[in-house]
């Protein structure tokens, strides 16, 4: 039961961040791009996509964890490559969060989505370790 509560909080945080990112893109991104010009504007677009990609990866992974909790998948199935977090090369690049030419609101989304992705990676690693322990013990 504790695991479900923990994942629910992470799910809620991810959903909240997705809404916040959507609002930023819908309401602020275009105005910011027009204000700063093409070079910085393209970096704003790229980093906005990075936020979206991270959050999409985390949300998809959380949905798989919910499927495990609901008994629709086994923990072992959830560790198959097709269900695991992906896009590490893109998601673990945090350079945009330190680019002070990018608007502060977007940098905040970058930082928060980066830490959320790292948390999901740690949780996935913990799940893999737990499953390996179970598999080893059942031999």
N, C-alpha and C positions, 0 to 999 in steps of 0.2 A: 504494500500500500504506500509506503514512503517513497518508493521509486516513482510511482504514478504521480504523487504530489509534486515531486521534484521536476519531473518532465512537464507537468501541467504549468508550472511557473515558467519554465524555459519556453514552452509553447506560447504562453501569454506574452512574455517579453518579446519573442520573435514576431508575433502578430502585431503587437504595438509598434515595434520598430518598422515593420513592413508598411503600416499605415502612415507612420511619420515620414518614411522615405517616399511613399507615393505622393503625399501632400507636398513634400519638398519639390519633387519633379514636376508635379502638376502646377504648383503655384509660384515657385521661386526660381527654378533652374533656368528657364528660358530668359527671364529678366536678368539674372546674374551673367549668363553667357553673353547677352547683348551688351551689357555694361563693360565687360572686360576685353572683348575682342576674340579673334579666332584662335590664337594659340592657347591662351588660358581657357577659353571656352571649350576647346576640344578636350582639355584635361578634365574639366568639370563634367563633361559628358562621360568620359571614360571612367572616372571615379564614381559617378552615379550608377553606372552599369555594374561596377565592382560591388557596390553596396547591395544592389538588387540580386546579383549572382550569389553573393554570400548568404543573403537571407533566404533565397530560394533553396539553396543547398541545405541549410539548417532546417527549414520548414519541412522539406521532403524527408530528411532523415528523422525528424521528430514524428512524422506521420508513420514511418516504418516502425519506430519504437512503440507508438500507440497500437499498431497492428500486432506487435508481439504481446503487449500487455493484454489486448483483447482476445488473444489466442488465434488470431488469423494467420500469423507466421510464428515459426519457432525462433528462438534466439540464434540458433545456428543458421537458419535461412537469412536472418537479418544481417548476418556478417558476410553474406555472399557479395562479391564485388559490385554487382549491379545495384545493391541497396545501400552501399556505403557512401560516405561523404566523398565528393570528388572535387576537382578544380583547385587543388591545393596551390598550384603555381600561381593562379590568379588570386585566390582568396587570402593567401598568406603574404602577399605584397602589401605592405602598409605604408609605402612611401607617400601616397596621397594625403595621409593623415598629418604629415609633417610639411606639406606644401602650403605655405602661408599665402600664396596667391589664390588658392581655392577658398571659397567662402567658408566662414566658421561653422555655419549650420551643416554643410556637407562634411567638413572635417569631423564634426561631432558624430555624424552618422557613420563615417568611415571607422572611427575609433570603436564605437559601440558594436558595429557589425563584426569587426575584426575580433573583438573579445568574445562575442557570442559564438563565432565560428571556432575559435580556439577551445571554448568550453565544450562544444559539440565534438570536436576531435578528441578531447580528453575523455569524454563520456563514451565515445565509440571505442577508444583504446581500453577503457575499463571493462566494457561489455565483452570485448574480444578476449581479454585476460580471464574474465570470469568464465566464459564459455570454454576456453582452453583448459582451465582448472577442472571444470565439470567433465570434459571429455577425457582428460587424463585420469581422473578419479574413477571413471566408469570402465576403465580397461581392466 
